[in-house]
Amino acid sequence: MLKYEQFNRSLTEVLSEQQLATAWLTDRILSTTTSGYGAYRRALLSMVTGVKRDFTAFVKSF
């Protein structure tokens, strides 16, 4: 049960950090360029890929 709680907490922390980064990034990109949407999508995709990679590494650590 402890491993599950630890897993849950870590996943939540990773997601909240990513959400904060996404909000900041969106603000920066959209406020500095008019064609920022494509760049925003690429950045978001790379962040999501990063979360999946971290998540996979975390699961494998058990």
HTML snippet that shows the backbone in 3Dmol.js (N, CA, C, O; Angstrom):
<script src="https://3Dmol.org/build/3Dmol-min.js"></script>
<div id="view" style="width:600px;height:400px;position:relative"></div>
<script>
const pdb = `
ATOM      1  N   MET A   1       0.830  -1.207   0.000  1.00  0.00           N
ATOM      2  CA  MET A   1       0.000   0.000   0.000  1.00  0.00           C
ATOM      3  C   MET A   1       0.865   1.257   0.000  1.00  0.00           C
ATOM      4  O   MET A   1       0.517   2.257  -0.629  1.00  0.00           O
ATOM      5  N   LEU A   2       1.991   1.203   0.707  1.00  0.00           N
ATOM      6  CA  LEU A   2       2.869   2.358   0.781  1.00  0.00           C
ATOM      7  C   LEU A   2       3.397   2.727  -0.608  1.00  0.00           C
ATOM      8  O   LEU A   2       3.474   3.904  -0.960  1.00  0.00           O
ATOM      9  N   LYS A   3       3.758   1.709  -1.388  1.00  0.00           N
ATOM     10  CA  LYS A   3       4.280   1.969  -2.736  1.00  0.00           C
ATOM     11  C   LYS A   3       3.217   2.662  -3.587  1.00  0.00           C
ATOM     12  O   LYS A   3       3.533   3.558  -4.370  1.00  0.00           O
ATOM     13  N   TYR A   4       1.975   2.252  -3.436  1.00  0.00           N
ATOM     14  CA  TYR A   4       0.900   2.865  -4.218  1.00  0.00           C
ATOM     15  C   TYR A   4       0.744   4.334  -3.839  1.00  0.00           C
ATOM     16  O   TYR A   4       0.601   5.185  -4.717  1.00  0.00           O
ATOM     17  N   GLU A   5       0.770   4.643  -2.535  1.00  0.00           N
ATOM     18  CA  GLU A   5       0.623   6.030  -2.092  1.00  0.00           C
ATOM     19  C   GLU A   5       1.801   6.879  -2.583  1.00  0.00           C
ATOM     20  O   GLU A   5       1.632   8.022  -3.007  1.00  0.00           O
ATOM     21  N   GLN A   6       2.982   6.294  -2.515  1.00  0.00           N
ATOM     22  CA  GLN A   6       4.185   6.983  -2.974  1.00  0.00           C
ATOM     23  C   GLN A   6       4.072   7.259  -4.480  1.00  0.00           C
ATOM     24  O   GLN A   6       4.393   8.351  -4.949  1.00  0.00           O
ATOM     25  N   PHE A   7       3.623   6.281  -5.202  1.00  0.00           N
ATOM     26  CA  PHE A   7       3.434   6.380  -6.647  1.00  0.00           C
ATOM     27  C   PHE A   7       2.429   7.477  -6.971  1.00  0.00           C
ATOM     28  O   PHE A   7       2.665   8.309  -7.846  1.00  0.00           O
ATOM     29  N   ASN A   8       1.315   7.472  -6.262  1.00  0.00           N
ATOM     30  CA  ASN A   8       0.257   8.454  -6.479  1.00  0.00           C
ATOM     31  C   ASN A   8       0.757   9.864  -6.233  1.00  0.00           C
ATOM     32  O   ASN A   8       0.501  10.769  -7.028  1.00  0.00           O
ATOM     33  N   ARG A   9       1.472  10.053  -5.127  1.00  0.00           N
ATOM     34  CA  ARG A   9       1.982  11.378  -4.773  1.00  0.00           C
ATOM     35  C   ARG A   9       2.984  11.859  -5.832  1.00  0.00           C
ATOM     36  O   ARG A   9       2.943  13.015  -6.254  1.00  0.00           O
ATOM     37  N   SER A  10       3.868  10.978  -6.249  1.00  0.00           N
ATOM     38  CA  SER A  10       4.880  11.368  -7.240  1.00  0.00           C
ATOM     39  C   SER A  10       4.232  11.750  -8.564  1.00  0.00           C
ATOM     40  O   SER A  10       4.628  12.732  -9.193  1.00  0.00           O
ATOM     41  N   LEU A  11       3.246  10.983  -8.982  1.00  0.00           N
ATOM     42  CA  LEU A  11       2.552  11.280 -10.239  1.00  0.00           C
ATOM     43  C   LEU A  11       1.899  12.653 -10.152  1.00  0.00           C
ATOM     44  O   LEU A  11       1.984  13.445 -11.091  1.00  0.00           O
ATOM     45  N   THR A  12       1.247  12.937  -9.025  1.00  0.00           N
ATOM     46  CA  THR A  12       0.595  14.232  -8.825  1.00  0.00           C
ATOM     47  C   THR A  12       1.607  15.362  -8.878  1.00  0.00           C
ATOM     48  O   THR A  12       1.349  16.399  -9.489  1.00  0.00           O
ATOM     49  N   GLU A  13       2.770  15.170  -8.238  1.00  0.00           N
ATOM     50  CA  GLU A  13       3.796  16.213  -8.242  1.00  0.00           C
ATOM     51  C   GLU A  13       4.303  16.461  -9.660  1.00  0.00           C
ATOM     52  O   GLU A  13       4.467  17.609 -10.072  1.00  0.00           O
ATOM     53  N   VAL A  14       4.546  15.394 -10.397  1.00  0.00           N
ATOM     54  CA  VAL A  14       5.030  15.540 -11.777  1.00  0.00           C
ATOM     55  C   VAL A  14       4.009  16.299 -12.607  1.00  0.00           C
ATOM     56  O   VAL A  14       4.361  17.219 -13.345  1.00  0.00           O
ATOM     57  N   LEU A  15       2.743  15.914 -12.488  1.00  0.00           N
ATOM     58  CA  LEU A  15       1.703  16.567 -13.292  1.00  0.00           C
ATOM     59  C   LEU A  15       1.550  18.034 -12.918  1.00  0.00           C
ATOM     60  O   LEU A  15       1.391  18.876 -13.801  1.00  0.00           O
ATOM     61  N   SER A  16       1.594  18.362 -11.610  1.00  0.00           N
ATOM     62  CA  SER A  16       1.413  19.766 -11.256  1.00  0.00           C
ATOM     63  C   SER A  16       2.575  20.608 -11.747  1.00  0.00           C
ATOM     64  O   SER A  16       2.370  21.739 -12.187  1.00  0.00           O
ATOM     65  N   GLU A  17       3.800  20.079 -11.682  1.00  0.00           N
ATOM     66  CA  GLU A  17       4.937  20.823 -12.205  1.00  0.00           C
ATOM     67  C   GLU A  17       4.772  21.041 -13.703  1.00  0.00           C
ATOM     68  O   GLU A  17       5.052  22.128 -14.209  1.00  0.00           O
ATOM     69  N   GLN A  18       4.318  20.013 -14.413  1.00  0.00           N
ATOM     70  CA  GLN A  18       4.137  20.127 -15.856  1.00  0.00           C
ATOM     71  C   GLN A  18       3.035  21.135 -16.184  1.00  0.00           C
ATOM     72  O   GLN A  18       3.151  21.896 -17.145  1.00  0.00           O
ATOM     73  N   GLN A  19       1.971  21.139 -15.386  1.00  0.00           N
ATOM     74  CA  GLN A  19       0.877  22.076 -15.651  1.00  0.00           C
ATOM     75  C   GLN A  19       1.329  23.514 -15.444  1.00  0.00           C
ATOM     76  O   GLN A  19       0.958  24.407 -16.207  1.00  0.00           O
ATOM     77  N   LEU A  20       2.139  23.734 -14.398  1.00  0.00           N
ATOM     78  CA  LEU A  20       2.671  25.075 -14.156  1.00  0.00           C
ATOM     79  C   LEU A  20       3.562  25.501 -15.317  1.00  0.00           C
ATOM     80  O   LEU A  20       3.473  26.629 -15.800  1.00  0.00           O
ATOM     81  N   ALA A  21       4.413  24.592 -15.753  1.00  0.00           N
ATOM     82  CA  ALA A  21       5.312  24.888 -16.868  1.00  0.00           C
ATOM     83  C   ALA A  21       4.510  25.185 -18.129  1.00  0.00           C
ATOM     84  O   ALA A  21       4.854  26.091 -18.888  1.00  0.00           O
ATOM     85  N   THR A  22       3.450  24.431 -18.350  1.00  0.00           N
ATOM     86  CA  THR A  22       2.615  24.628 -19.538  1.00  0.00           C
ATOM     87  C   THR A  22       1.950  26.002 -19.506  1.00  0.00           C
ATOM     88  O   THR A  22       1.915  26.706 -20.515  1.00  0.00           O
ATOM     89  N   ALA A  23       1.425  26.376 -18.348  1.00  0.00           N
ATOM     90  CA  ALA A  23       0.762  27.680 -18.233  1.00  0.00           C
ATOM     91  C   ALA A  23       1.754  28.812 -18.500  1.00  0.00           C
ATOM     92  O   ALA A  23       1.444  29.767 -19.212  1.00  0.00           O
ATOM     93  N   TRP A  24       2.941  28.694 -17.925  1.00  0.00           N
ATOM     94  CA  TRP A  24       3.968  29.714 -18.117  1.00  0.00           C
ATOM     95  C   TRP A  24       4.377  29.784 -19.583  1.00  0.00           C
ATOM     96  O   TRP A  24       4.470  30.865 -20.164  1.00  0.00           O
ATOM     97  N   LEU A  25       4.619  28.613 -20.173  1.00  0.00           N
ATOM     98  CA  LEU A  25       5.055  28.531 -21.563  1.00  0.00           C
ATOM     99  C   LEU A  25       4.002  29.119 -22.504  1.00  0.00           C
ATOM    100  O   LEU A  25       4.334  29.865 -23.426  1.00  0.00           O
ATOM    101  N   THR A  26       2.754  28.784 -22.271  1.00  0.00           N
ATOM    102  CA  THR A  26       1.670  29.305 -23.109  1.00  0.00           C
ATOM    103  C   THR A  26       1.673  30.820 -23.064  1.00  0.00           C
ATOM    104  O   THR A  26       1.587  31.487 -24.095  1.00  0.00           O
ATOM    105  N   ASP A  27       1.773  31.352 -21.859  1.00  0.00           N
ATOM    106  CA  ASP A  27       1.765  32.798 -21.687  1.00  0.00           C
ATOM    107  C   ASP A  27       2.930  33.446 -22.442  1.00  0.00           C
ATOM    108  O   ASP A  27       2.749  34.429 -23.160  1.00  0.00           O
ATOM    109  N   ARG A  28       4.121  32.879 -22.267  1.00  0.00           N
ATOM    110  CA  ARG A  28       5.315  33.429 -22.926  1.00  0.00           C
ATOM    111  C   ARG A  28       5.201  33.363 -24.451  1.00  0.00           C
ATOM    112  O   ARG A  28       5.436  34.357 -25.137  1.00  0.00           O
ATOM    113  N   ILE A  29       4.846  32.211 -24.966  1.00  0.00           N
ATOM    114  CA  ILE A  29       4.814  32.047 -26.423  1.00  0.00           C
ATOM    115  C   ILE A  29       3.723  32.898 -27.061  1.00  0.00           C
ATOM    116  O   ILE A  29       3.973  33.587 -28.050  1.00  0.00           O
ATOM    117  N   LEU A  30       2.534  32.856 -26.510  1.00  0.00           N
ATOM    118  CA  LEU A  30       1.434  33.589 -27.130  1.00  0.00           C
ATOM    119  C   LEU A  30       1.606  35.096 -26.995  1.00  0.00           C
ATOM    120  O   LEU A  30       1.089  35.858 -27.813  1.00  0.00           O
ATOM    121  N   SER A  31       2.332  35.531 -25.960  1.00  0.00           N
ATOM    122  CA  SER A  31       2.518  36.973 -25.805  1.00  0.00           C
ATOM    123  C   SER A  31       3.692  37.484 -26.640  1.00  0.00           C
ATOM    124  O   SER A  31       3.801  38.691 -26.854  1.00  0.00           O
ATOM    125  N   THR A  32       4.567  36.606 -27.116  1.00  0.00           N
ATOM    126  CA  THR A  32       5.723  37.092 -27.869  1.00  0.00           C
ATOM    127  C   THR A  32       5.619  36.860 -29.368  1.00  0.00           C
ATOM    128  O   THR A  32       6.294  37.550 -30.131  1.00  0.00           O
ATOM    129  N   THR A  33       4.805  35.919 -29.816  1.00  0.00           N
ATOM    130  CA  THR A  33       4.725  35.691 -31.262  1.00  0.00           C
ATOM    131  C   THR A  33       3.293  35.495 -31.706  1.00  0.00           C
ATOM    132  O   THR A  33       2.443  35.046 -30.938  1.00  0.00           O
ATOM    133  N   THR A  34       3.039  35.838 -32.952  1.00  0.00           N
ATOM    134  CA  THR A  34       1.682  35.667 -33.477  1.00  0.00           C
ATOM    135  C   THR A  34       1.486  34.242 -33.970  1.00  0.00           C
ATOM    136  O   THR A  34       0.372  33.719 -33.948  1.00  0.00           O
ATOM    137  N   SER A  35       2.576  33.612 -34.418  1.00  0.00           N
ATOM    138  CA  SER A  35       2.450  32.236 -34.908  1.00  0.00           C
ATOM    139  C   SER A  35       2.876  31.265 -33.810  1.00  0.00           C
ATOM    140  O   SER A  35       3.475  30.224 -34.080  1.00  0.00           O
ATOM    141  N   GLY A  36       2.557  31.621 -32.577  1.00  0.00           N
ATOM    142  CA  GLY A  36       3.026  30.841 -31.434  1.00  0.00           C
ATOM    143  C   GLY A  36       2.315  29.521 -31.241  1.00  0.00           C
ATOM    144  O   GLY A  36       2.804  28.659 -30.511  1.00  0.00           O
ATOM    145  N   TYR A  37       1.173  29.345 -31.878  1.00  0.00           N
ATOM    146  CA  TYR A  37       0.402  28.136 -31.604  1.00  0.00           C
ATOM    147  C   TYR A  37       1.146  26.862 -31.987  1.00  0.00           C
ATOM    148  O   TYR A  37       1.131  25.884 -31.239  1.00  0.00           O
ATOM    149  N   GLY A  38       1.795  26.867 -33.149  1.00  0.00           N
ATOM    150  CA  GLY A  38       2.551  25.688 -33.589  1.00  0.00           C
ATOM    151  C   GLY A  38       3.693  25.379 -32.640  1.00  0.00           C
ATOM    152  O   GLY A  38       3.941  24.221 -32.304  1.00  0.00           O
ATOM    153  N   ALA A  39       4.393  26.434 -32.209  1.00  0.00           N
ATOM    154  CA  ALA A  39       5.502  26.261 -31.270  1.00  0.00           C
ATOM    155  C   ALA A  39       4.973  25.749 -29.931  1.00  0.00           C
ATOM    156  O   ALA A  39       5.590  24.897 -29.292  1.00  0.00           O
ATOM    157  N   TYR A  40       3.833  26.276 -29.520  1.00  0.00           N
ATOM    158  CA  TYR A  40       3.218  25.843 -28.269  1.00  0.00           C
ATOM    159  C   TYR A  40       2.864  24.359 -28.330  1.00  0.00           C
ATOM    160  O   TYR A  40       3.102  23.622 -27.373  1.00  0.00           O
ATOM    161  N   ARG A  41       2.294  23.920 -29.455  1.00  0.00           N
ATOM    162  CA  ARG A  41       1.938  22.504 -29.595  1.00  0.00           C
ATOM    163  C   ARG A  41       3.169  21.616 -29.539  1.00  0.00           C
ATOM    164  O   ARG A  41       3.146  20.561 -28.904  1.00  0.00           O
ATOM    165  N   ARG A  42       4.252  22.035 -30.202  1.00  0.00           N
ATOM    166  CA  ARG A  42       5.497  21.251 -30.181  1.00  0.00           C
ATOM    167  C   ARG A  42       6.055  21.177 -28.767  1.00  0.00           C
ATOM    168  O   ARG A  42       6.490  20.114 -28.323  1.00  0.00           O
ATOM    169  N   ALA A  43       6.043  22.317 -28.052  1.00  0.00           N
ATOM    170  CA  ALA A  43       6.572  22.350 -26.688  1.00  0.00           C
ATOM    171  C   ALA A  43       5.721  21.482 -25.764  1.00  0.00           C
ATOM    172  O   ALA A  43       6.248  20.753 -24.924  1.00  0.00           O
ATOM    173  N   LEU A  44       4.413  21.566 -25.926  1.00  0.00           N
ATOM    174  CA  LEU A  44       3.507  20.770 -25.102  1.00  0.00           C
ATOM    175  C   LEU A  44       3.730  19.282 -25.351  1.00  0.00           C
ATOM    176  O   LEU A  44       3.756  18.479 -24.419  1.00  0.00           O
ATOM    177  N   LEU A  45       3.890  18.932 -26.618  1.00  0.00           N
ATOM    178  CA  LEU A  45       4.134  17.546 -26.971  1.00  0.00           C
ATOM    179  C   LEU A  45       5.423  17.035 -26.342  1.00  0.00           C
ATOM    180  O   LEU A  45       5.470  15.914 -25.837  1.00  0.00           O
ATOM    181  N   SER A  46       6.466  17.854 -26.372  1.00  0.00           N
ATOM    182  CA  SER A  46       7.736  17.418 -25.772  1.00  0.00           C
ATOM    183  C   SER A  46       7.602  17.284 -24.261  1.00  0.00           C
ATOM    184  O   SER A  46       8.228  16.406 -23.667  1.00  0.00           O
ATOM    185  N   MET A  47       6.786  18.148 -23.618  1.00  0.00           N
ATOM    186  CA  MET A  47       6.586  18.031 -22.168  1.00  0.00           C
ATOM    187  C   MET A  47       5.810  16.761 -21.828  1.00  0.00           C
ATOM    188  O   MET A  47       6.143  16.059 -20.873  1.00  0.00           O
ATOM    189  N   VAL A  48       4.780  16.475 -22.609  1.00  0.00           N
ATOM    190  CA  VAL A  48       3.994  15.268 -22.370  1.00  0.00           C
ATOM    191  C   VAL A  48       4.872  14.031 -22.543  1.00  0.00           C
ATOM    192  O   VAL A  48       4.775  13.081 -21.766  1.00  0.00           O
ATOM    193  N   THR A  49       5.716  14.045 -23.548  1.00  0.00           N
ATOM    194  CA  THR A  49       6.642  12.937 -23.770  1.00  0.00           C
ATOM    195  C   THR A  49       7.574  12.799 -22.574  1.00  0.00           C
ATOM    196  O   THR A  49       7.878  11.689 -22.138  1.00  0.00           O
ATOM    197  N   GLY A  50       8.023  13.936 -22.048  1.00  0.00           N
ATOM    198  CA  GLY A  50       8.887  13.930 -20.864  1.00  0.00           C
ATOM    199  C   GLY A  50       8.187  13.324 -19.660  1.00  0.00           C
ATOM    200  O   GLY A  50       8.790  12.557 -18.909  1.00  0.00           O
ATOM    201  N   VAL A  51       6.911  13.666 -19.470  1.00  0.00           N
ATOM    202  CA  VAL A  51       6.147  13.112 -18.351  1.00  0.00           C
ATOM    203  C   VAL A  51       6.026  11.599 -18.511  1.00  0.00           C
ATOM    204  O   VAL A  51       6.203  10.852 -17.549  1.00  0.00           O
ATOM    205  N   LYS A  52       5.725  11.151 -19.729  1.00  0.00           N
ATOM    206  CA  LYS A  52       5.602   9.705 -19.963  1.00  0.00           C
ATOM    207  C   LYS A  52       6.910   8.999 -19.654  1.00  0.00           C
ATOM    208  O   LYS A  52       6.917   7.927 -19.049  1.00  0.00           O
ATOM    209  N   ARG A  53       8.023   9.602 -20.071  1.00  0.00           N
ATOM    210  CA  ARG A  53       9.335   9.003 -19.834  1.00  0.00           C
ATOM    211  C   ARG A  53       9.617   8.924 -18.322  1.00  0.00           C
ATOM    212  O   ARG A  53      10.056   7.887 -17.825  1.00  0.00           O
ATOM    213  N   ASP A  54       9.359  10.035 -17.589  1.00  0.00           N
ATOM    214  CA  ASP A  54       9.570  10.051 -16.139  1.00  0.00           C
ATOM    215  C   ASP A  54       8.676   9.028 -15.453  1.00  0.00           C
ATOM    216  O   ASP A  54       9.100   8.318 -14.541  1.00  0.00           O
ATOM    217  N   PHE A  55       7.429   8.970 -15.911  1.00  0.00           N
ATOM    218  CA  PHE A  55       6.448   8.069 -15.331  1.00  0.00           C
ATOM    219  C   PHE A  55       6.880   6.612 -15.529  1.00  0.00           C
ATOM    220  O   PHE A  55       6.802   5.802 -14.606  1.00  0.00           O
ATOM    221  N   THR A  56       7.336   6.291 -16.742  1.00  0.00           N
ATOM    222  CA  THR A  56       7.800   4.936 -17.045  1.00  0.00           C
ATOM    223  C   THR A  56       8.998   4.580 -16.175  1.00  0.00           C
ATOM    224  O   THR A  56       9.070   3.477 -15.633  1.00  0.00           O
ATOM    225  N   ALA A  57       9.937   5.511 -16.042  1.00  0.00           N
ATOM    226  CA  ALA A  57      11.121   5.267 -15.211  1.00  0.00           C
ATOM    227  C   ALA A  57      10.706   5.042 -13.761  1.00  0.00           C
ATOM    228  O   ALA A  57      11.262   4.186 -13.074  1.00  0.00           O
ATOM    229  N   PHE A  58       9.724   5.817 -13.303  1.00  0.00           N
ATOM    230  CA  PHE A  58       9.263   5.682 -11.921  1.00  0.00           C
ATOM    231  C   PHE A  58       8.629   4.312 -11.689  1.00  0.00           C
ATOM    232  O   PHE A  58       8.914   3.650 -10.691  1.00  0.00           O
ATOM    233  N   VAL A  59       7.774   3.894 -12.613  1.00  0.00           N
ATOM    234  CA  VAL A  59       7.117   2.590 -12.492  1.00  0.00           C
ATOM    235  C   VAL A  59       8.151   1.469 -12.505  1.00  0.00           C
ATOM    236  O   VAL A  59       8.049   0.512 -11.737  1.00  0.00           O
ATOM    237  N   LYS A  60       9.146   1.594 -13.379  1.00  0.00           N
ATOM    238  CA  LYS A  60      10.180   0.563 -13.464  1.00  0.00           C
ATOM    239  C   LYS A  60      11.029   0.498 -12.199  1.00  0.00           C
ATOM    240  O   LYS A  60      11.660  -0.525 -11.931  1.00  0.00           O
ATOM    241  N   SER A  61      11.053   1.584 -11.416  1.00  0.00           N
ATOM    242  CA  SER A  61      11.872   1.595 -10.201  1.00  0.00           C
ATOM    243  C   SER A  61      11.307   0.650  -9.133  1.00  0.00           C
ATOM    244  O   SER A  61      12.003   0.320  -8.173  1.00  0.00           O
ATOM    245  N   PHE A  62      10.064   0.219  -9.292  1.00  0.00           N
ATOM    246  CA  PHE A  62       9.500  -0.761  -8.360  1.00  0.00           C
ATOM    247  C   PHE A  62       9.918  -2.112  -8.838  1.00  0.00           C
ATOM    248  O   PHE A  62       9.570  -3.120  -8.223  1.00  0.00           O
TER     249      PHE A  62
END
`;
const viewer = $3Dmol.createViewer("view");
viewer.addModel(pdb, "pdb");
viewer.setStyle({}, {cartoon: {color: "spectrum"}});
viewer.zoomTo();
viewer.render();
</script>
